[in-house]
Amino acid sequence: MPSAGASPTPDQGQPQRPRRADAQRNYERLLATARKVFSERGVDAPLDDIARQAGIGNATMYRHFPTRRELIIAVYADEVAALCAHGEALLEDESPGDALFGWLRAFIAHVAAKRELALAIPNDQGGQRSALFDRWHKTMHTTASALLTHAQSCGAVDADLDVSDLLTLANGIAVASGDSDQVERCLGLLRRGIAT
């Protein structure tokens, strides 16, 4: 999953100096371990356990992520980046309709699995949480829009369909569906409903 050393920090959006190779490896190892631990044990899992499982000292972890909030933001930002990179790769698919619905399936899985992670980011007086959410939503919206436009240009889906409506429907499936079979049935209904 993407996590470039020169990427903006989650809060300030300012470029960082590129990390040394060993520091970048530690950062990526911490991020991967945090993703796994948060998924298995929830976002309240002890940070010391994450450092231990990553094979990295606490001091190194706190240099990269001084607070739990910063670690949660980094993990969630990485998840969004991976979802959007997946969408960009799907733009090369020979079947734009399949590409759109392949990404919607991934989007639904993301919302269902990562909603708790996103909601665990504490609010703040400066409005940074809202700014992060806005940026992530815009990124996903842009990815969905590109896939939808491609599918529309090939006649695979209704030309009048709005991307915001499509994402609202997909979000509803993610939040309301009880299991993967129901997700697939709902996606099938959605696809038949917007097909040309």
C-alpha positions as CSV (number, residue, x, y, z in Angstrom):
1,M,0.0,0.0,0.0
2,P,1.2,3.5,-0.8
3,S,3.1,5.3,1.9
4,A,5.8,7.5,0.3
5,G,8.4,9.1,2.5
6,A,7.9,12.5,0.9
7,S,4.1,12.4,1.2
8,P,2.3,15.1,3.2
9,T,1.7,14.6,6.9
10,P,-2.0,13.8,7.7
11,D,-2.5,17.0,9.7
12,Q,-0.6,19.8,8.0
13,G,-0.6,18.7,4.4
14,Q,2.9,20.0,4.1
15,P,5.7,18.0,2.4
16,Q,8.1,16.2,4.7
17,R,11.7,15.7,3.9
18,P,12.2,12.2,2.5
19,R,12.9,9.6,5.1
20,R,16.1,7.6,5.2
21,A,15.7,4.1,3.8
22,D,15.8,2.5,7.3
23,A,13.3,5.0,8.7
24,Q,11.0,4.5,5.8
25,R,11.1,0.7,6.4
26,N,10.3,1.2,10.1
27,Y,7.4,3.6,9.1
28,E,6.0,1.0,6.7
29,R,6.4,-1.9,9.1
30,L,4.6,0.1,11.9
31,L,1.8,1.1,9.5
32,A,1.3,-2.5,8.3
33,T,1.4,-3.8,11.8
34,A,-1.0,-1.2,13.1
35,R,-3.4,-2.0,10.2
36,K,-3.4,-5.6,11.2
37,V,-3.7,-5.0,14.9
38,F,-6.5,-2.5,14.6
39,S,-8.3,-4.9,12.3
40,E,-8.0,-7.8,14.7
41,R,-8.3,-6.0,18.1
42,G,-9.8,-2.6,17.4
43,V,-8.4,0.9,17.5
44,D,-7.9,0.8,21.3
45,A,-5.3,-1.9,21.1
46,P,-2.2,-0.9,23.1
47,L,0.4,1.0,21.0
48,D,3.2,-0.8,22.7
49,D,1.8,-4.1,21.3
50,I,2.0,-2.6,17.8
51,A,5.6,-1.6,18.3
52,R,6.5,-5.0,19.8
53,Q,4.8,-6.9,16.9
54,A,6.5,-4.7,14.4
55,G,9.8,-5.5,16.0
56,I,10.5,-1.8,16.6
57,G,11.3,0.0,19.8
58,N,8.7,2.3,21.4
59,A,10.8,5.3,21.0
60,T,11.1,4.8,17.3
61,M,7.3,4.3,17.0
62,Y,6.6,7.5,18.9
63,R,9.0,9.4,16.7
64,H,6.9,8.4,13.7
65,F,3.6,8.6,15.5
66,P,3.7,10.7,18.6
67,T,-0.1,10.0,19.3
68,R,-2.6,7.3,18.7
69,R,-4.6,9.9,16.6
70,E,-1.6,10.3,14.2
71,L,-1.3,6.5,13.8
72,I,-5.0,6.1,13.1
73,I,-4.9,8.9,10.6
74,A,-1.8,7.4,8.9
75,V,-3.4,3.9,8.7
76,Y,-6.7,5.3,7.3
77,A,-5.0,7.6,4.8
78,D,-3.0,4.6,3.6
79,E,-6.2,2.6,3.2
80,V,-7.8,5.4,1.1
81,A,-4.7,5.8,-1.0
82,A,-4.7,2.0,-1.7
83,L,-8.4,2.1,-2.6
84,C,-7.9,5.0,-5.0
85,A,-4.8,3.4,-6.6
86,H,-6.8,0.3,-7.2
87,G,-9.4,2.5,-9.0
88,E,-6.7,4.1,-11.2
89,A,-5.4,0.7,-12.1
90,L,-9.0,-0.4,-13.1
91,L,-9.2,2.4,-15.6
92,E,-7.0,0.2,-17.8
93,D,-9.6,-2.7,-17.7
94,E,-11.0,-3.7,-21.1
95,S,-14.5,-3.8,-19.6
96,P,-15.3,-0.4,-18.1
97,G,-18.6,-1.7,-16.5
98,D,-16.7,-4.5,-14.8
99,A,-14.0,-2.0,-13.7
100,L,-16.6,0.3,-12.1
101,F,-18.3,-2.5,-10.2
102,G,-15.1,-4.1,-9.2
103,W,-14.1,-0.8,-7.6
104,L,-17.5,-0.3,-6.0
105,R,-17.2,-3.8,-4.5
106,A,-13.8,-2.6,-3.0
107,F,-15.3,0.7,-1.9
108,I,-18.1,-1.2,-0.1
109,A,-15.6,-3.5,1.6
110,H,-13.6,-0.4,2.6
111,V,-16.6,1.4,4.2
112,A,-17.8,-1.7,6.0
113,A,-14.4,-2.7,7.4
114,K,-12.8,0.8,7.9
115,R,-15.7,2.8,9.2
116,E,-14.8,2.3,12.8
117,L,-11.2,3.3,12.1
118,A,-12.3,6.6,10.5
119,L,-14.8,7.4,13.3
120,A,-12.1,6.7,15.9
121,I,-10.1,9.8,14.8
122,P,-10.8,12.3,17.6
123,N,-12.4,15.6,16.7
124,D,-10.4,18.7,17.2
125,Q,-11.0,22.4,17.8
126,G,-9.1,23.5,14.7
127,G,-11.3,21.5,12.2
128,Q,-8.4,19.3,11.1
129,R,-10.5,16.1,11.3
130,S,-13.2,17.7,9.0
131,A,-10.5,18.8,6.6
132,L,-9.1,15.2,6.5
133,F,-12.5,13.7,5.9
134,D,-13.2,16.2,3.1
135,R,-9.9,15.4,1.4
136,W,-10.5,11.7,1.6
137,H,-14.0,11.9,0.4
138,K,-12.9,14.1,-2.6
139,T,-10.2,11.6,-3.5
140,M,-12.7,8.7,-3.5
141,H,-15.2,10.8,-5.3
142,T,-12.6,11.7,-8.0
143,T,-11.7,8.0,-8.4
144,A,-15.4,6.9,-8.7
145,S,-16.1,9.7,-11.1
146,A,-13.3,8.7,-13.5
147,L,-14.5,5.1,-13.5
148,L,-18.1,6.1,-13.9
149,T,-17.3,8.5,-16.8
150,H,-15.3,5.8,-18.5
151,A,-18.2,3.3,-18.1
152,Q,-20.7,5.9,-19.4
153,S,-18.6,6.8,-22.4
154,C,-18.7,3.1,-23.5
155,G,-22.4,2.8,-22.9
156,A,-22.1,0.3,-20.0
157,V,-24.2,2.4,-17.6
158,D,-26.8,5.1,-17.7
159,A,-25.3,8.4,-19.0
160,D,-27.5,10.5,-16.6
161,L,-26.2,8.8,-13.5
162,D,-24.5,11.1,-11.0
163,V,-21.4,9.9,-9.1
164,S,-22.7,11.3,-5.8
165,D,-25.8,9.2,-6.1
166,L,-23.8,6.1,-7.0
167,L,-21.6,6.5,-4.0
168,T,-24.6,7.1,-1.7
169,L,-26.1,3.9,-2.9
170,A,-22.8,2.0,-2.5
171,N,-22.4,3.5,1.0
172,G,-25.9,2.3,1.9
173,I,-25.0,-1.2,0.8
174,A,-21.9,-1.1,2.9
175,V,-23.6,0.1,6.1
176,A,-26.8,-1.9,5.8
177,S,-25.7,-5.2,4.4
178,G,-25.4,-8.1,6.8
179,D,-22.9,-10.3,4.8
180,S,-21.0,-10.7,1.6
181,D,-23.8,-12.6,-0.1
182,Q,-26.2,-9.7,0.5
183,V,-23.6,-7.2,-0.8
184,E,-23.3,-9.2,-4.0
185,R,-27.1,-9.4,-4.4
186,C,-27.4,-5.6,-3.8
187,L,-24.6,-4.8,-6.2
188,G,-26.3,-7.0,-8.8
189,L,-29.5,-5.0,-8.3
190,L,-27.7,-1.8,-8.5
191,R,-25.9,-2.8,-11.7
192,R,-29.1,-3.9,-13.4
193,G,-30.8,-0.7,-12.3
194,I,-28.2,1.6,-13.9
195,A,-27.4,-0.5,-17.0
196,T,-28.3,1.0,-20.3
